[in-house]
Amino acid sequence: MDAVNLLIGRVKRTTSIGATLTSQDKYASQLKQELMGFMGTSFEPLLERHIGKRVVLELTKGDKIFEYPGVLKDYTAEFIEIMDVDYKIKEDQTARKADLVIPRRYGVIRHLGE
């Protein structure tokens, strides 16, 4: 947030756009909030410390919740990537190791795996 404030402050003082931004403070504030909303969801300190460790991914499919233990490889604002998951497509099949990329709206890291 400090970096965004510094950048907008510098633009206000040194460019012709700055005069427009100064007269339109409401829009500058809205721009700051939208920037922070966009950038704020990609870095999560709670997930950051679990990268490379076994975790449990909770996946919601309709009204059912499934748990998949695996190794957290990476995450973004949109997705969670988890490796070495025992995954079955059908109940009667044997589980296979798979790497999954799950949209964050359906999957959540709940806790460390054992």
C-alpha positions as CSV (number, residue, x, y, z in Angstrom):
1,M,0.0,0.0,0.0
2,D,2.9,2.3,0.8
3,A,4.4,1.7,-2.7
4,V,1.1,2.5,-4.4
5,N,0.7,5.7,-2.3
6,L,4.2,6.8,-3.1
7,L,3.7,6.1,-6.9
8,I,0.4,8.1,-7.0
9,G,1.9,10.9,-5.0
10,R,4.9,11.1,-7.3
11,V,2.6,11.2,-10.4
12,K,0.5,13.9,-8.8
13,R,3.5,16.2,-8.3
14,T,5.5,15.6,-11.5
15,T,3.2,15.0,-14.5
16,S,0.4,16.6,-16.3
17,I,-1.8,13.7,-15.3
18,G,-1.0,14.6,-11.7
19,A,-3.1,17.8,-11.9
20,T,-6.0,15.7,-13.1
21,L,-5.5,13.2,-10.3
22,T,-5.3,15.9,-7.7
23,S,-8.6,17.3,-8.9
24,Q,-10.1,13.8,-9.0
25,D,-9.0,12.5,-5.6
26,K,-12.1,10.3,-5.4
27,Y,-11.0,8.4,-8.5
28,A,-7.4,8.2,-7.3
29,S,-8.6,6.6,-4.1
30,Q,-10.8,4.1,-6.1
31,L,-7.8,3.2,-8.2
32,K,-5.7,2.5,-5.1
33,Q,-8.4,0.3,-3.7
34,E,-8.8,-1.7,-6.9
35,L,-5.0,-2.1,-7.2
36,M,-4.8,-3.4,-3.6
37,G,-7.7,-5.7,-4.2
38,F,-6.0,-7.2,-7.2
39,M,-2.6,-7.6,-5.6
40,G,-3.7,-8.4,-2.1
41,T,-5.1,-11.9,-2.8
42,S,-2.0,-13.4,-4.5
43,F,0.4,-13.5,-1.6
44,E,-0.7,-15.3,1.5
45,P,1.8,-15.7,4.4
46,L,-0.2,-18.7,5.8
47,L,0.2,-20.6,2.5
48,E,3.7,-19.4,1.8
49,R,5.2,-21.3,4.8
50,H,3.6,-24.5,3.6
51,I,5.1,-24.6,0.1
52,G,7.0,-27.9,-0.3
53,K,5.3,-29.5,2.7
54,R,2.5,-32.1,2.9
55,V,-0.9,-30.4,3.2
56,V,-4.5,-31.4,2.9
57,L,-6.5,-29.8,0.1
58,E,-10.2,-29.6,0.7
59,L,-12.1,-29.7,-2.6
60,T,-15.8,-28.8,-2.9
61,K,-17.7,-30.6,-5.7
62,G,-21.4,-29.6,-5.5
63,D,-22.5,-30.4,-2.0
64,K,-19.7,-32.9,-1.4
65,I,-16.3,-32.2,0.2
66,F,-13.3,-34.3,-0.7
67,E,-9.9,-34.2,1.1
68,Y,-6.7,-34.8,-0.9
69,P,-3.3,-35.0,0.9
70,G,-0.3,-33.9,-1.2
71,V,2.6,-31.5,-1.4
72,L,1.8,-27.8,-1.9
73,K,3.9,-26.8,-5.0
74,D,2.6,-23.3,-5.6
75,Y,-0.4,-21.0,-5.5
76,T,-1.7,-17.9,-7.2
77,A,-4.7,-15.6,-6.7
78,E,-6.6,-18.0,-9.0
79,F,-5.2,-21.5,-8.5
80,I,-3.6,-24.0,-6.0
81,E,-1.1,-26.5,-7.3
82,I,-0.6,-29.7,-5.3
83,M,1.7,-32.6,-6.2
84,D,1.7,-36.4,-5.4
85,V,-2.0,-36.7,-4.7
86,D,-3.6,-40.1,-4.6
87,Y,-6.4,-39.5,-7.0
88,K,-9.3,-41.7,-8.2
89,I,-11.5,-40.8,-11.1
90,K,-14.0,-43.6,-10.2
91,E,-14.6,-45.2,-6.8
92,D,-13.9,-48.7,-8.1
93,Q,-10.5,-47.8,-9.6
94,T,-7.2,-47.9,-7.7
95,A,-5.7,-44.5,-6.8
96,R,-2.9,-43.0,-9.0
97,K,-0.4,-40.3,-8.2
98,A,-1.3,-37.1,-9.8
99,D,-0.5,-33.4,-9.7
100,L,-3.6,-31.2,-9.4
101,V,-4.2,-27.6,-10.3
102,I,-7.4,-26.5,-8.6
103,P,-9.3,-23.2,-8.9
104,R,-9.2,-21.5,-5.5
105,R,-12.9,-21.0,-5.5
106,Y,-13.3,-24.8,-5.2
107,G,-10.2,-25.8,-3.2
108,V,-8.7,-24.7,0.1
109,I,-5.6,-25.7,2.0
110,R,-7.0,-26.7,5.5
111,H,-4.0,-28.0,7.4
112,L,-0.6,-29.7,7.2
113,G,-0.7,-33.4,6.2
114,E,1.1,-36.1,8.1
